[in-house]
Amino acid sequence: MARPVYEYEYDGLLLVEYEEVSLRKPSFMILGLPDSGLVGVIAANHLVETLGLREVGGIDFPKLLPPVAVIHRGEPRTPIRFFASDNLLVVRAETPIPPAAIVSLSQLLIDYAMKRGVDYIVSIVGIAAPNRMEIEKPNVYWLASDEKARQLAEKLEGTKLFESGYLVGPYALILKYAIRHRVSNIVILADAYIEFPDPEAAAEVLKALSKAIGVEVNVEKLLDEAEIIRLRMRELMKQTRQALQEMRTPHPMLYA
Amino acid sequence: MAFYDIFETLKRELERIRRRIEEELERAMFTSERLGWSPEGFLEPLYQLYEYPDRYVILVDLAGADTATLDVKVVGDKLVLESRLSREVRYSDIYGTVAGRDVRFHAYRHILPLPPDAEPRNMRVKVHRNKVVEIIIPKKHVVEEK
């Protein structure tokens, strides 16, 4: 395993960098964390593959995850991996985020974004659309934490403000912390299957995002390979459904 | 006497909780054995069962399937779903590992227990675009009222 050049421990979470990360401005931290339809994870995966991003670091939860190491190209990797190049830092999770880690993880990500001078944190979210089967082209919506983020969000082609609804999980906390710490966070939401991986929703998000971040992203391949991506994402989707269930249903003992 | 009753109730309640925990643990241990695939080349699809006042709806993700070969039938109190894949898929293509390279999948196959009040005789199967399959099974009492 690449030996970290930088390590930072925060509330049981360990952030590592394998090389010093410095991004061209304006810089974007793109978050691909698992939720409905795994839209963020699939979009982040596609960015990493098509833009050939380098793995530069990651976050481990030594105390909160089962003792498992993901091996890639013969080396153990962290459950949350950082990939970067030019003005992009893509954060991609390999496992669902343990509910007990969400608060610390959200704080750590905001903190890291501030340390590395990230201009915008971009959260990619799937919104559970009950009629997704009937929707040919998923709608894309946005939320912005401040005026700077709002200006960027308004450049997202073919999107609308997400006027009402709710966010569940790490993206919800990241938005709240971003507002508190005055970090620009745009949340891009796409209609997605609640229960199945949704590469089409990810493609719509990337189409909208591509212009705003000034990076050409070809989604043809993503759509062509949609079915095999859905097959590959089965396990993560199953685990994510369980984790989301835990987050949505407060433990009855809390109210006893 | 009243005191004694309270203790009895508490004791019974604790016993009930203890049994429940044991059952849940057993079930968790049992389900953790599920792999989602079989070495004979079958994949278990992702699916979700929803309950409405008058019907059950099962959504199934058949990514990669040749849905023209889809077969959904009821055997006893179980639903059996089968569909061939459009092309063979290797274990390593899905799980991204060099292990299990000899395992190849050629079909989806899943057997799921039906809820006791399901009336599968009036079942409907819709194949949506994207190969998401919707299986609608009315509930018994609604059918009888008609």
Interface residues (C-beta under 8 A of the other chain):
Chain A: M133 E134 E136 Y193 I194 E195 F196 P197 E200 A226 E227 I228 R230 L231 R232 R234 E235 M237 K238
Chain B: G36 L43 L46 Y47 Q48 L59 D61 A63 G64 V89 D93 I94 Y95 G96 H128 R129 N130 K131 V132 E134
